[in-house]
Amino acid sequence: MQLASLSNRHPPERLDLLRLRDTRERIQRELIYLIAEEQGCQVQ
């Protein structure tokens, strides 16, 4: 849950992260968002 609260994710992205129960999956999803942000993309 800390990833969603500390990151600059949009509300729908935060909600997606909070819905995930598996910590590993949550971290992987956040990494996807961070990489996309770094490359100037938006994850859909």
C-alpha positions in Angstrom: 0.0 0.0 0.0 2.9 2.4 0.6 3.8 2.4 -3.1 0.4 3.7 -4.1 0.4 6.4 -1.4 4.0 7.5 -2.0 4.0 7.5 -5.7 2.6 10.2 -8.0 0.2 7.8 -9.7 -3.1 8.9 -11.0 -6.1 7.8 -9.0 -7.1 4.9 -11.3 -3.5 3.6 -11.2 -3.4 3.9 -7.4 -6.6 2.0 -7.2 -5.2 -0.7 -9.4 -2.2 -1.0 -7.1 -4.3 -1.2 -4.0 -6.5 -3.9 -5.4 -3.6 -6.2 -5.9 -3.2 -8.6 -3.0 0.2 -10.0 -4.0 3.1 -7.8 -2.9 5.3 -9.0 -5.7 2.7 -8.3 -8.4 2.1 -4.8 -6.8 5.8 -4.0 -7.0 6.1 -5.3 -10.6 3.1 -3.1 -11.6 4.7 0.0 -10.0 7.9 -0.7 -11.8 6.0 -0.9 -15.1 4.4 2.5 -14.2 7.8 4.0 -13.3 9.5 2.8 -16.5 6.6 4.0 -18.7 6.8 7.4 -16.9 10.5 7.6 -17.5 10.0 6.9 -21.2 7.2 9.4 -21.4 4.5 6.8 -22.0 1.2 6.2 -20.3 0.2 2.7 -19.2 -3.3 1.6 -20.2 
